[in-house]
């Protein structure tokens, strides 16, 4: 079964990617939403932009901002 519509992600959400960044980090923060998605690596601070289609294929889990606040 395929998903219907775009993946629901918001600015400030943390996401876990399928493959690690060269620095070794798996977690990223979403800093921009649109046709392209800008991410900031939470390990090294590097910023990258991915087309939404590539982002949706590479994301493993969305760790929303609400999840992080409740864990504190």
N, CA, C, O and CB atoms as a CASP TS submission, in Angstrom:
PFRMAT TS
TARGET T0000
AUTHOR 0000-0000-0000
METHOD Language model
MODEL 1
PARENT N/A
ATOM      1  N   UNK     1       0.838  -1.181   0.000  1.00  0.00           N
ATOM      2  CA  UNK     1       0.000   0.000   0.000  1.00  0.00           C
ATOM      3  C   UNK     1       0.880   1.240   0.000  1.00  0.00           C
ATOM      4  O   UNK     1       1.905   1.282   0.680  1.00  0.00           O
ATOM      5  CB  UNK     1      -0.951   0.000   1.211  1.00  0.00           C
ATOM      6  N   UNK     2       0.493   2.211  -0.735  1.00  0.00           N
ATOM      7  CA  UNK     2       1.263   3.452  -0.779  1.00  0.00           C
ATOM      8  C   UNK     2       0.552   4.532   0.026  1.00  0.00           C
ATOM      9  O   UNK     2      -0.662   4.487   0.227  1.00  0.00           O
ATOM     10  CB  UNK     2       1.475   3.916  -2.239  1.00  0.00           C
ATOM     11  N   UNK     3       1.337   5.502   0.479  1.00  0.00           N
ATOM     12  CA  UNK     3       0.782   6.620   1.247  1.00  0.00           C
ATOM     13  C   UNK     3       0.003   7.534   0.312  1.00  0.00           C
ATOM     14  O   UNK     3       0.309   7.631  -0.876  1.00  0.00           O
ATOM     15  CB  UNK     3       1.906   7.413   1.977  1.00  0.00           C
ATOM     16  N   UNK     4      -0.994   8.193   0.853  1.00  0.00           N
ATOM     17  CA  UNK     4      -1.750   9.176   0.075  1.00  0.00           C
ATOM     18  C   UNK     4      -1.345  10.559   0.540  1.00  0.00           C
ATOM     19  O   UNK     4      -1.395  10.862   1.732  1.00  0.00           O
ATOM     20  CB  UNK     4      -3.292   8.965   0.223  1.00  0.00           C
ATOM     21  N   UNK     5      -0.949  11.391  -0.395  1.00  0.00           N
ATOM     22  CA  UNK     5      -0.574  12.755  -0.059  1.00  0.00           C
ATOM     23  C   UNK     5       0.831  12.846   0.513  1.00  0.00           C
ATOM     24  O   UNK     5       1.489  11.832   0.747  1.00  0.00           O
ATOM     25  CB  UNK     5      -1.558  13.332   0.919  1.00  0.00           C
ATOM     26  N   UNK     6       1.279  14.071   0.734  1.00  0.00           N
ATOM     27  CA  UNK     6       2.641  14.270   1.253  1.00  0.00           C
ATOM     28  C   UNK     6       2.749  13.877   2.725  1.00  0.00           C
ATOM     29  O   UNK     6       1.761  13.881   3.459  1.00  0.00           O
ATOM     30  CB  UNK     6       3.067  15.730   1.078  1.00  0.00           C
ATOM     31  N   UNK     7       3.951  13.542   3.132  1.00  0.00           N
ATOM     32  CA  UNK     7       4.248  13.209   4.520  1.00  0.00           C
ATOM     33  C   UNK     7       4.049  14.458   5.371  1.00  0.00           C
ATOM     34  O   UNK     7       4.510  15.537   5.001  1.00  0.00           O
ATOM     35  CB  UNK     7       5.700  12.652   4.671  1.00  0.00           C
ATOM     36  N   UNK     8       3.372  14.323   6.499  1.00  0.00           N
ATOM     37  CA  UNK     8       3.097  15.489   7.345  1.00  0.00           C
ATOM     38  C   UNK     8       4.280  15.738   8.275  1.00  0.00           C
ATOM     39  O   UNK     8       4.536  14.971   9.203  1.00  0.00           O
ATOM     40  CB  UNK     8       1.792  15.283   8.166  1.00  0.00           C
ATOM     41  N   UNK     9       4.989  16.819   8.006  1.00  0.00           N
ATOM     42  CA  UNK     9       6.149  17.204   8.803  1.00  0.00           C
ATOM     43  C   UNK     9       6.086  18.713   9.005  1.00  0.00           C
ATOM     44  O   UNK     9       5.608  19.438   8.132  1.00  0.00           O
ATOM     45  CB  UNK     9       7.498  16.772   8.110  1.00  0.00           C
ATOM     46  N   UNK    10       6.563  19.187  10.148  1.00  0.00           N
ATOM     47  CA  UNK    10       6.470  20.605  10.489  1.00  0.00           C
ATOM     48  C   UNK    10       7.845  21.146  10.856  1.00  0.00           C
ATOM     49  O   UNK    10       8.736  20.391  11.245  1.00  0.00           O
ATOM     50  CB  UNK    10       5.478  20.824  11.650  1.00  0.00           C
ATOM     51  N   UNK    11       8.010  22.462  10.729  1.00  0.00           N
ATOM     52  CA  UNK    11       9.255  23.112  11.136  1.00  0.00           C
ATOM     53  C   UNK    11       9.445  22.871  12.632  1.00  0.00           C
ATOM     54  O   UNK    11       8.514  23.028  13.422  1.00  0.00           O
ATOM     55  CB  UNK    11       9.236  24.653  10.806  1.00  0.00           C
ATOM     56  N   UNK    12      10.654  22.490  13.003  1.00  0.00           N
ATOM     57  CA  UNK    12      10.956  22.206  14.400  1.00  0.00           C
ATOM     58  C   UNK    12      10.899  20.727  14.743  1.00  0.00           C
ATOM     59  O   UNK    12      11.381  20.319  15.799  1.00  0.00           O
ATOM     60  CB  UNK    12      10.011  22.951  15.278  1.00  0.00           C
ATOM     61  N   UNK    13      10.311  19.912  13.858  1.00  0.00           N
ATOM     62  CA  UNK    13      10.268  18.471  14.103  1.00  0.00           C
ATOM     63  C   UNK    13      11.665  17.885  13.975  1.00  0.00           C
ATOM     64  O   UNK    13      12.497  18.382  13.216  1.00  0.00           O
ATOM     65  CB  UNK    13       9.297  17.774  13.123  1.00  0.00           C
ATOM     66  N   UNK    14      11.905  16.831  14.722  1.00  0.00           N
ATOM     67  CA  UNK    14      13.152  16.079  14.586  1.00  0.00           C
ATOM     68  C   UNK    14      12.825  14.810  13.825  1.00  0.00           C
ATOM     69  O   UNK    14      11.796  14.179  14.065  1.00  0.00           O
ATOM     70  CB  UNK    14      13.804  15.760  15.986  1.00  0.00           C
ATOM     71  N   UNK    15      13.706  14.438  12.903  1.00  0.00           N
ATOM     72  CA  UNK    15      13.490  13.230  12.112  1.00  0.00           C
ATOM     73  C   UNK    15      14.718  12.338  12.199  1.00  0.00           C
ATOM     74  O   UNK    15      15.841  12.813  12.364  1.00  0.00           O
ATOM     75  CB  UNK    15      13.176  13.581  10.640  1.00  0.00           C
ATOM     76  N   UNK    16      14.481  11.038  12.086  1.00  0.00           N
ATOM     77  CA  UNK    16      15.568  10.059  12.056  1.00  0.00           C
ATOM     78  C   UNK    16      15.632   9.531  10.628  1.00  0.00           C
ATOM     79  O   UNK    16      14.629   9.073  10.079  1.00  0.00           O
ATOM     80  CB  UNK    16      15.345   8.884  13.108  1.00  0.00           C
ATOM     81  N   UNK    17      16.834   9.599  10.025  1.00  0.00           N
ATOM     82  CA  UNK    17      17.009   9.161   8.650  1.00  0.00           C
ATOM     83  C   UNK    17      17.455   7.700   8.609  1.00  0.00           C
ATOM     84  O   UNK    17      17.946   7.160   9.601  1.00  0.00           O
ATOM     85  CB  UNK    17      18.026  10.055   7.927  1.00  0.00           C
ATOM     86  N   UNK    18      17.276   7.065   7.441  1.00  0.00           N
ATOM     87  CA  UNK    18      17.641   5.654   7.297  1.00  0.00           C
ATOM     88  C   UNK    18      19.155   5.442   7.327  1.00  0.00           C
ATOM     89  O   UNK    18      19.634   4.467   7.906  1.00  0.00           O
ATOM     90  CB  UNK    18      17.073   5.102   5.998  1.00  0.00           C
ATOM     91  N   UNK    19      19.899   6.342   6.712  1.00  0.00           N
ATOM     92  CA  UNK    19      21.365   6.221   6.677  1.00  0.00           C
ATOM     93  C   UNK    19      21.985   7.370   7.457  1.00  0.00           C
ATOM     94  O   UNK    19      21.427   8.467   7.489  1.00  0.00           O
ATOM     95  CB  UNK    19      21.892   6.210   5.210  1.00  0.00           C
ATOM     96  N   UNK    20      23.132   7.135   8.086  1.00  0.00           N
ATOM     97  CA  UNK    20      23.754   8.210   8.869  1.00  0.00           C
ATOM     98  C   UNK    20      24.427   9.257   7.985  1.00  0.00           C
ATOM     99  O   UNK    20      24.829   8.976   6.856  1.00  0.00           O
ATOM    100  CB  UNK    20      24.775   7.628   9.835  1.00  0.00           C
ATOM    101  N   UNK    21      24.537  10.458   8.522  1.00  0.00           N
ATOM    102  CA  UNK    21      25.320  11.530   7.923  1.00  0.00           C
ATOM    103  C   UNK    21      26.789  11.122   8.065  1.00  0.00           C
ATOM    104  O   UNK    21      27.096  10.342   8.966  1.00  0.00           O
ATOM    105  CB  UNK    21      25.024  12.937   8.609  1.00  0.00           C
ATOM    106  N   UNK    22      27.700  11.598   7.238  1.00  0.00           N
ATOM    107  CA  UNK    22      29.114  11.236   7.387  1.00  0.00           C
ATOM    108  C   UNK    22      29.691  11.495   8.784  1.00  0.00           C
ATOM    109  O   UNK    22      30.678  10.865   9.164  1.00  0.00           O
ATOM    110  CB  UNK    22      29.923  11.991   6.380  1.00  0.00           C
ATOM    111  N   UNK    23      29.096  12.403   9.545  1.00  0.00           N
ATOM    112  CA  UNK    23      29.573  12.664  10.908  1.00  0.00           C
ATOM    113  C   UNK    23      29.105  11.576  11.875  1.00  0.00           C
ATOM    114  O   UNK    23      29.583  11.510  13.008  1.00  0.00           O
ATOM    115  CB  UNK    23      29.086  14.040  11.390  1.00  0.00           C
ATOM    116  N   UNK    24      28.183  10.732  11.444  1.00  0.00           N
ATOM    117  CA  UNK    24      27.691   9.646  12.283  1.00  0.00           C
ATOM    118  C   UNK    24      26.309   9.876  12.859  1.00  0.00           C
ATOM    119  O   UNK    24      25.757   8.983  13.503  1.00  0.00           O
ATOM    120  CB  UNK    24      28.637   9.415  13.388  1.00  0.00           C
ATOM    121  N   UNK    25      25.732  11.062  12.643  1.00  0.00           N
ATOM    122  CA  UNK    25      24.425  11.381  13.216  1.00  0.00           C
ATOM    123  C   UNK    25      23.267  10.894  12.362  1.00  0.00           C
ATOM    124  O   UNK    25      23.315  10.963  11.134  1.00  0.00           O
ATOM    125  CB  UNK    25      24.304  12.863  13.419  1.00  0.00           C
ATOM    126  N   UNK    26      22.232  10.405  13.020  1.00  0.00           N
ATOM    127  CA  UNK    26      21.009   9.972  12.347  1.00  0.00           C
ATOM    128  C   UNK    26      19.881  10.986  12.485  1.00  0.00           C
ATOM    129  O   UNK    26      18.946  10.978  11.685  1.00  0.00           O
ATOM    130  CB  UNK    26      20.561   8.636  12.897  1.00  0.00           C
ATOM    131  N   UNK    27      19.952  11.860  13.489  1.00  0.00           N
ATOM    132  CA  UNK    27      18.835  12.764  13.771  1.00  0.00           C
ATOM    133  C   UNK    27      19.060  14.156  13.182  1.00  0.00           C
ATOM    134  O   UNK    27      20.161  14.705  13.229  1.00  0.00           O
ATOM    135  CB  UNK    27      18.619  12.871  15.275  1.00  0.00           C
ATOM    136  N   UNK    28      17.979  14.708  12.626  1.00  0.00           N
ATOM    137  CA  UNK    28      17.993  16.005  11.966  1.00  0.00           C
ATOM    138  C   UNK    28      16.811  16.824  12.451  1.00  0.00           C
ATOM    139  O   UNK    28      15.797  16.274  12.877  1.00  0.00           O
ATOM    140  CB  UNK    28      17.959  15.849  10.428  1.00  0.00           C
ATOM    141  N   UNK    29      16.947  18.144  12.384  1.00  0.00           N
ATOM    142  CA  UNK    29      15.851  19.056  12.705  1.00  0.00           C
ATOM    143  C   UNK    29      15.371  19.704  11.414  1.00  0.00           C
ATOM    144  O   UNK    29      16.185  20.150  10.605  1.00  0.00           O
ATOM    145  CB  UNK    29      16.295  20.138  13.744  1.00  0.00           C
ATOM    146  N   UNK    30      14.060  19.760  11.215  1.00  0.00           N
ATOM    147  CA  UNK    30      13.468  20.385  10.032  1.00  0.00           C
ATOM    148  C   UNK    30      13.459  21.890  10.256  1.00  0.00           C
ATOM    149  O   UNK    30      12.901  22.369  11.243  1.00  0.00           O
ATOM    150  CB  UNK    30      12.018  19.843   9.756  1.00  0.00           C
ATOM    151  N   UNK    31      14.084  22.650   9.329  1.00  0.00           N
ATOM    152  CA  UNK    31      14.143  24.101   9.474  1.00  0.00           C
ATOM    153  C   UNK    31      13.366  24.838   8.383  1.00  0.00           C
ATOM    154  O   UNK    31      13.150  26.045   8.495  1.00  0.00           O
ATOM    155  CB  UNK    31      15.582  24.555   9.464  1.00  0.00           C
ATOM    156  N   UNK    32      12.942  24.130   7.325  1.00  0.00           N
ATOM    157  CA  UNK    32      12.169  24.764   6.249  1.00  0.00           C
ATOM    158  C   UNK    32      11.318  23.701   5.574  1.00  0.00           C
ATOM    159  O   UNK    32      11.750  22.562   5.391  1.00  0.00           O
ATOM    160  CB  UNK    32      13.107  25.469   5.210  1.00  0.00           C
ATOM    161  N   UNK    33      10.100  24.091   5.206  1.00  0.00           N
ATOM    162  CA  UNK    33       9.160  23.192   4.538  1.00  0.00           C
ATOM    163  C   UNK    33       8.729  23.829   3.226  1.00  0.00           C
ATOM    164  O   UNK    33       8.571  25.047   3.144  1.00  0.00           O
ATOM    165  CB  UNK    33       7.924  22.887   5.443  1.00  0.00           C
ATOM    166  N   UNK    34       8.542  23.018   2.215  1.00  0.00           N
ATOM    167  CA  UNK    34       8.075  23.477   0.915  1.00  0.00           C
ATOM    168  C   UNK    34       8.278  22.354  -0.080  1.00  0.00           C
ATOM    169  O   UNK    34       8.208  21.180   0.284  1.00  0.00           O
ATOM    170  CB  UNK    34       8.815  24.769   0.463  1.00  0.00           C
ATOM    171  N   UNK    35       8.531  22.702  -1.337  1.00  0.00           N
ATOM    172  CA  UNK    35       8.861  21.678  -2.321  1.00  0.00           C
ATOM    173  C   UNK    35      10.186  21.028  -1.940  1.00  0.00           C
ATOM    174  O   UNK    35      10.403  19.843  -2.193  1.00  0.00           O
ATOM    175  CB  UNK    35       8.931  22.281  -3.750  1.00  0.00           C
ATOM    176  N   UNK    36      11.074  21.820  -1.325  1.00  0.00           N
ATOM    177  CA  UNK    36      12.329  21.313  -0.770  1.00  0.00           C
ATOM    178  C   UNK    36      12.238  21.391   0.746  1.00  0.00           C
ATOM    179  O   UNK    36      11.532  22.240   1.291  1.00  0.00           O
ATOM    180  CB  UNK    36      13.565  22.121  -1.305  1.00  0.00           C
ATOM    181  N   UNK    37      12.951  20.505   1.419  1.00  0.00           N
ATOM    182  CA  UNK    37      12.967  20.493   2.882  1.00  0.00           C
ATOM    183  C   UNK    37      14.390  20.743   3.339  1.00  0.00           C
ATOM    184  O   UNK    37      15.314  20.046   2.919  1.00  0.00           O
ATOM    185  CB  UNK    37      12.423  19.142   3.454  1.00  0.00           C
ATOM    186  N   UNK    38      14.571  21.745   4.205  1.00  0.00           N
ATOM    187  CA  UNK    38      15.900  22.042   4.751  1.00  0.00           C
ATOM    188  C   UNK    38      16.016  21.360   6.105  1.00  0.00           C
ATOM    189  O   UNK    38      15.119  21.441   6.944  1.00  0.00           O
ATOM    190  CB  UNK    38      16.141  23.592   4.878  1.00  0.00           C
ATOM    191  N   UNK    39      17.147  20.684   6.295  1.00  0.00           N
ATOM    192  CA  UNK    39      17.416  19.954   7.529  1.00  0.00           C
ATOM    193  C   UNK    39      18.722  20.424   8.135  1.00  0.00           C
ATOM    194  O   UNK    39      19.629  20.855   7.422  1.00  0.00           O
ATOM    195  CB  UNK    39      17.458  18.441   7.273  1.00  0.00           C
ATOM    196  N   UNK    40      18.817  20.338   9.477  1.00  0.00           N
ATOM    197  CA  UNK    40      20.061  20.646  10.184  1.00  0.00           C
ATOM    198  C   UNK    40      20.444  19.414  10.982  1.00  0.00           C
ATOM    199  O   UNK    40      19.654  18.907  11.780  1.00  0.00           O
ATOM    200  CB  UNK    40      19.910  21.909  11.118  1.00  0.00           C
ATOM    201  N   UNK    41      21.666  18.932  10.762  1.00  0.00           N
ATOM    202  CA  UNK    41      22.165  17.763  11.488  1.00  0.00           C
ATOM    203  C   UNK    41      22.326  18.140  12.959  1.00  0.00           C
ATOM    204  O   UNK    41      22.932  19.163  13.276  1.00  0.00           O
ATOM    205  CB  UNK    41      23.523  17.254  10.887  1.00  0.00           C
ATOM    206  N   UNK    42      21.787  17.321  13.851  1.00  0.00           N
ATOM    207  CA  UNK    42      21.862  17.617  15.280  1.00  0.00           C
ATOM    208  C   UNK    42      23.204  17.219  15.880  1.00  0.00           C
ATOM    209  O   UNK    42      23.485  17.555  17.030  1.00  0.00           O
ATOM    210  CB  UNK    42      20.743  16.908  16.017  1.00  0.00           C
ATOM    211  N   UNK    43      24.041  16.507  15.121  1.00  0.00           N
ATOM    212  CA  UNK    43      25.362  16.118  15.613  1.00  0.00           C
ATOM    213  C   UNK    43      26.415  17.167  15.273  1.00  0.00           C
ATOM    214  O   UNK    43      27.177  17.591  16.142  1.00  0.00           O
ATOM    215  CB  UNK    43      25.767  14.768  15.030  1.00  0.00           C
ATOM    216  N   UNK    44      26.457  17.587  13.997  1.00  0.00           N
ATOM    217  CA  UNK    44      27.521  18.504  13.574  1.00  0.00           C
ATOM    218  C   UNK    44      27.017  19.890  13.171  1.00  0.00           C
ATOM    219  O   UNK    44      27.824  20.807  13.020  1.00  0.00           O
ATOM    220  CB  UNK    44      28.271  17.901  12.424  1.00  0.00           C
ATOM    221  N   UNK    45      25.704  20.066  12.993  1.00  0.00           N
ATOM    222  CA  UNK    45      25.161  21.373  12.638  1.00  0.00           C
ATOM    223  C   UNK    45      25.097  21.656  11.150  1.00  0.00           C
ATOM    224  O   UNK    45      24.642  22.729  10.753  1.00  0.00           O
ATOM    225  CB  UNK    45      25.963  22.420  13.282  1.00  0.00           C
ATOM    226  N   UNK    46      25.536  20.733  10.320  1.00  0.00           N
ATOM    227  CA  UNK    46      25.505  20.911   8.868  1.00  0.00           C
ATOM    228  C   UNK    46      24.067  21.062   8.389  1.00  0.00           C
ATOM    229  O   UNK    46      23.169  20.385   8.890  1.00  0.00           O
ATOM    230  CB  UNK    46      26.186  19.722   8.156  1.00  0.00           C
ATOM    231  N   UNK    47      23.846  21.950   7.418  1.00  0.00           N
ATOM    232  CA  UNK    47      22.515  22.168   6.859  1.00  0.00           C
ATOM    233  C   UNK    47      22.482  21.653   5.425  1.00  0.00           C
ATOM    234  O   UNK    47      23.398  21.905   4.642  1.00  0.00           O
ATOM    235  CB  UNK    47      22.127  23.673   6.914  1.00  0.00           C
ATOM    236  N   UNK    48      21.421  20.930   5.091  1.00  0.00           N
ATOM    237  CA  UNK    48      21.244  20.410   3.737  1.00  0.00           C
ATOM    238  C   UNK    48      19.802  20.636   3.306  1.00  0.00           C
ATOM    239  O   UNK    48      18.900  20.753   4.135  1.00  0.00           O
ATOM    240  CB  UNK    48      21.613  18.898   3.662  1.00  0.00           C
ATOM    241  N   UNK    49      19.604  20.695   1.986  1.00  0.00           N
ATOM    242  CA  UNK    49      18.253  20.782   1.430  1.00  0.00           C
ATOM    243  C   UNK    49      18.026  19.561   0.552  1.00  0.00           C
ATOM    244  O   UNK    49      18.879  19.190  -0.255  1.00  0.00           O
ATOM    245  CB  UNK    49      18.048  22.110   0.615  1.00  0.00           C
ATOM    246  N   UNK    50      16.865  18.942   0.722  1.00  0.00           N
ATOM    247  CA  UNK    50      16.484  17.783  -0.080  1.00  0.00           C
ATOM    248  C   UNK    50      15.141  18.056  -0.745  1.00  0.00           C
ATOM    249  O   UNK    50      14.264  18.670  -0.138  1.00  0.00           O
ATOM    250  CB  UNK    50      16.416  16.497   0.792  1.00  0.00           C
ATOM    251  N   UNK    51      14.973  17.607  -1.986  1.00  0.00           N
ATOM    252  CA  UNK    51      13.631  17.662  -2.566  1.00  0.00           C
ATOM    253  C   UNK    51      12.694  16.810  -1.708  1.00  0.00           C
ATOM    254  O   UNK    51      13.115  15.801  -1.143  1.00  0.00           O
ATOM    255  CB  UNK    51      13.637  17.167  -4.055  1.00  0.00           C
ATOM    256  N   UNK    52      11.443  17.208  -1.613  1.00  0.00           N
ATOM    257  CA  UNK    52      10.485  16.491  -0.760  1.00  0.00           C
ATOM    258  C   UNK    52      10.422  15.004  -1.111  1.00  0.00           C
ATOM    259  O   UNK    52      10.309  14.167  -0.215  1.00  0.00           O
ATOM    260  CB  UNK    52       9.089  17.115  -0.890  1.00  0.00           C
ATOM    261  N   UNK    53      10.494  14.665  -2.393  1.00  0.00           N
ATOM    262  CA  UNK    53      10.407  13.259  -2.800  1.00  0.00           C
ATOM    263  C   UNK    53      11.564  12.434  -2.221  1.00  0.00           C
ATOM    264  O   UNK    53      11.352  11.319  -1.744  1.00  0.00           O
ATOM    265  CB  UNK    53      10.402  13.150  -4.335  1.00  0.00           C
ATOM    266  N   UNK    54      12.787  12.980  -2.262  1.00  0.00           N
ATOM    267  CA  UNK    54      13.936  12.265  -1.695  1.00  0.00           C
ATOM    268  C   UNK    54      13.839  12.205  -0.179  1.00  0.00           C
ATOM    269  O   UNK    54      14.173  11.187   0.427  1.00  0.00           O
ATOM    270  CB  UNK    54      15.254  12.939  -2.113  1.00  0.00           C
ATOM    271  N   UNK    55      13.381  13.297   0.439  1.00  0.00           N
ATOM    272  CA  UNK    55      13.225  13.325   1.893  1.00  0.00           C
ATOM    273  C   UNK    55      12.269  12.227   2.350  1.00  0.00           C
ATOM    274  O   UNK    55      12.559  11.510   3.308  1.00  0.00           O
ATOM    275  CB  UNK    55      12.715  14.704   2.356  1.00  0.00           C
ATOM    276  N   UNK    56      11.124  12.092   1.664  1.00  0.00           N
ATOM    277  CA  UNK    56      10.128  11.100   2.062  1.00  0.00           C
ATOM    278  C   UNK    56      10.657   9.680   1.927  1.00  0.00           C
ATOM    279  O   UNK    56      10.255   8.801   2.688  1.00  0.00           O
ATOM    280  CB  UNK    56       8.869  11.261   1.232  1.00  0.00           C
ATOM    281  N   UNK    57      11.551   9.438   0.973  1.00  0.00           N
ATOM    282  CA  UNK    57      12.141   8.108   0.814  1.00  0.00           C
ATOM    283  C   UNK    57      13.198   7.826   1.878  1.00  0.00           C
ATOM    284  O   UNK    57      13.352   6.682   2.304  1.00  0.00           O
ATOM    285  CB  UNK    57      12.756   7.967  -0.574  1.00  0.00           C
ATOM    286  N   UNK    58      13.926   8.851   2.311  1.00  0.00           N
ATOM    287  CA  UNK    58      15.057   8.669   3.224  1.00  0.00           C
ATOM    288  C   UNK    58      14.702   8.728   4.705  1.00  0.00           C
ATOM    289  O   UNK    58      15.482   8.278   5.544  1.00  0.00           O
ATOM    290  CB  UNK    58      16.081   9.699   2.940  1.00  0.00           C
ATOM    291  N   UNK    59      13.534   9.279   5.040  1.00  0.00           N
ATOM    292  CA  UNK    59      13.176   9.419   6.453  1.00  0.00           C
ATOM    293  C   UNK    59      12.712   8.069   7.005  1.00  0.00           C
ATOM    294  O   UNK    59      11.980   7.329   6.348  1.00  0.00           O
ATOM    295  CB  UNK    59      12.068  10.495   6.637  1.00  0.00           C
ATOM    296  N   UNK    60      13.155   7.769   8.224  1.00  0.00           N
ATOM    297  CA  UNK    60      12.776   6.517   8.887  1.00  0.00           C
ATOM    298  C   UNK    60      11.670   6.761   9.907  1.00  0.00           C
ATOM    299  O   UNK    60      10.715   5.989   9.992  1.00  0.00           O
ATOM    300  CB  UNK    60      13.998   5.875   9.574  1.00  0.00           C
ATOM    301  N   UNK    61      11.802   7.842  10.683  1.00  0.00           N
ATOM    302  CA  UNK    61      10.803   8.152  11.709  1.00  0.00           C
ATOM    303  C   UNK    61      10.758   9.652  11.934  1.00  0.00           C
ATOM    304  O   UNK    61      11.767  10.344  11.799  1.00  0.00           O
ATOM    305  CB  UNK    61      11.116   7.413  13.036  1.00  0.00           C
ATOM    306  N   UNK    62       9.576  10.146  12.279  1.00  0.00           N
ATOM    307  CA  UNK    62       9.412  11.557  12.622  1.00  0.00           C
ATOM    308  C   UNK    62       9.255  11.641  14.130  1.00  0.00           C
ATOM    309  O   UNK    62       8.311  11.095  14.702  1.00  0.00           O
ATOM    310  CB  UNK    62       8.181  12.201  11.880  1.00  0.00           C
ATOM    311  N   UNK    63      10.192  12.334  14.767  1.00  0.00           N
ATOM    312  CA  UNK    63      10.148  12.551  16.211  1.00  0.00           C
ATOM    313  C   UNK    63       9.673  13.980  16.391  1.00  0.00           C
ATOM    314  O   UNK    63      10.488  14.903  16.372  1.00  0.00           O
ATOM    315  CB  UNK    63      11.560  12.296  16.909  1.00  0.00           C
ATOM    316  N   UNK    64       8.386  14.186  16.565  1.00  0.00           N
ATOM    317  CA  UNK    64       7.829  15.534  16.598  1.00  0.00           C
ATOM    318  C   UNK    64       8.329  16.317  17.795  1.00  0.00           C
ATOM    319  O   UNK    64       8.838  15.744  18.759  1.00  0.00           O
ATOM    320  CB  UNK    64       6.318  15.478  16.616  1.00  0.00           C
ATOM    321  N   UNK    65       8.183  17.621  17.725  1.00  0.00           N
ATOM    322  CA  UNK    65       8.621  18.505  18.803  1.00  0.00           C
ATOM    323  C   UNK    65       7.866  18.193  20.092  1.00  0.00           C
ATOM    324  O   UNK    65       8.438  18.319  21.175  1.00  0.00           O
ATOM    325  CB  UNK    65       8.419  19.981  18.410  1.00  0.00           C
ATOM    326  N   UNK    66       6.587  17.785  20.007  1.00  0.00           N
ATOM    327  CA  UNK    66       5.809  17.445  21.195  1.00  0.00           C
ATOM    328  C   UNK    66       6.402  16.233  21.902  1.00  0.00           C
ATOM    329  O   UNK    66       6.405  16.182  23.132  1.00  0.00           O
ATOM    330  CB  UNK    66       4.348  17.175  20.821  1.00  0.00           C
ATOM    331  N   UNK    67       6.909  15.248  21.142  1.00  0.00           N
ATOM    332  CA  UNK    67       7.524  14.062  21.741  1.00  0.00           C
ATOM    333  C   UNK    67       8.746  14.444  22.553  1.00  0.00           C
ATOM    334  O   UNK    67       8.968  13.899  23.634  1.00  0.00           O
ATOM    335  CB  UNK    67       7.906  13.046  20.660  1.00  0.00           C
ATOM    336  N   UNK    68       9.550  15.382  22.039  1.00  0.00           N
ATOM    337  CA  UNK    68      10.761  15.802  22.739  1.00  0.00           C
ATOM    338  C   UNK    68      10.420  16.539  24.029  1.00  0.00           C
ATOM    339  O   UNK    68      11.099  16.357  25.040  1.00  0.00           O
ATOM    340  CB  UNK    68      11.617  16.691  21.835  1.00  0.00           C
ATOM    341  N   UNK    69       9.375  17.373  24.009  1.00  0.00           N
ATOM    342  CA  UNK    69       9.000  18.137  25.198  1.00  0.00           C
ATOM    343  C   UNK    69       8.458  17.228  26.295  1.00  0.00           C
ATOM    344  O   UNK    69       8.707  17.478  27.474  1.00  0.00           O
ATOM    345  CB  UNK    69       7.962  19.199  24.840  1.00  0.00           C
ATOM    346  N   UNK    70       7.721  16.175  25.931  1.00  0.00           N
ATOM    347  CA  UNK    70       7.160  15.279  26.940  1.00  0.00           C
ATOM    348  C   UNK    70       8.233  14.396  27.562  1.00  0.00           C
ATOM    349  O   UNK    70       8.061  13.914  28.681  1.00  0.00           O
ATOM    350  CB  UNK    70       6.066  14.413  26.327  1.00  0.00           C
ATOM    351  N   UNK    71       9.340  14.177  26.853  1.00  0.00           N
ATOM    352  CA  UNK    71      10.423  13.332  27.363  1.00  0.00           C
ATOM    353  C   UNK    71      11.258  14.058  28.409  1.00  0.00           C
ATOM    354  O   UNK    71      11.979  13.412  29.169  1.00  0.00           O
ATOM    355  CB  UNK    71      11.318  12.871  26.218  1.00  0.00           C
ATOM    356  N   UNK    72      11.179  15.381  28.467  1.00  0.00           N
ATOM    357  CA  UNK    72      11.999  16.157  29.403  1.00  0.00           C
ATOM    358  C   UNK    72      11.476  16.092  30.801  1.00  0.00           C
ATOM    359  O   UNK    72      12.055  16.692  31.706  1.00  0.00           O
ATOM    360  CB  UNK    72      12.080  17.586  28.973  1.00  0.00           C
TER
END
